[in-house]
Amino acid sequence: MPTLIFLLDFGIFVAAGLSGLSWYLASKRLLRRIDKAEELNRLDLNRMVVAFNRTQALNRRAALATSAAGVLAAVRMLVNLF
């Protein structure tokens, strides 16, 4: 039983750490500001789409890691009850 509790605690720690790291990496990527007088070309649009897609993928991983940490924490609480 102590081994199970340790593994659950370690899993919560790892999942929360991965979640924080993923959200940090997603927030670190800044898009270049566009001036209203500037004309956009296809390279600018491609660069913006790639940045949005990468940020979305990192946010998806962070949300998944957060939900994993929540599930592990719930299991840990249930183990403590029984």
N, C-alpha and C positions, 0 to 999 in steps of 0.2 A: 504493500500500500504506500509506504513512503516513496518508493521508486516511481509509482504512478503519479503521485502528487508533484514530485520533482520534475518529471517529464512534462506534465501539464504546465507547470510554472515556467519551465524553460521554453516551451512552445509559445506561451503567451508573450514572453519576453522577445523572442525572435520575430513573431508575427507583428508585434507592435513596433519593433525596430525597423523592420522592412517597410511597414506602412509609413512611418515617419520619413524614412529615407526616400521612398518613392514620391511622397508629396513634396519633399524638399527639392528633389530633382525636377519635378514638374513645375514648381513655382520659380525655379532658377532660370528657366528658359524665357527670355523676354523677346517680344516681337518688336521689330523696328517700327518706330512711329512714322506715319505717313502724313505728309503735309497736304492741305486741301488743294494747293496749286500743283501738286505733283501728279504726273500721269502714270497710272499703273500699267505695267506690261505683263506679259505672261510669266516671266521669271519671278516677278514680285508676287503674283498670285500663287505660283507653285511653291515659293518659299513659305508663304503664309499657310497654305494647306498642309504642307509637311510639318510645320511647327505645331499647328492645331492637332494633327493626327498623333504626333509624338507625345504631346501633353495629355491628350485623351487616353492614350495607352498607359502612360504612367499613372494617371488618376484612377484608371480601372484596376491596375495592379494594387495601388494603395487601398482602394475600397475593398478589394478582395482580401488583402492582408488584415485589414481592420475587422472585417466580418469573421475571419478565421480566429483572430484574437478574442473576439466576443464569444464565439462558440466554445473555444477552449476555456475561457473564464467561466462560462456557464457550466461546463462539464466539471471543472475544478470545484465549483460551489456545490454541485450535486454530489461529488465524491466526498466532500466534507460533511454533508448531511447524513450520509449512510455509512 
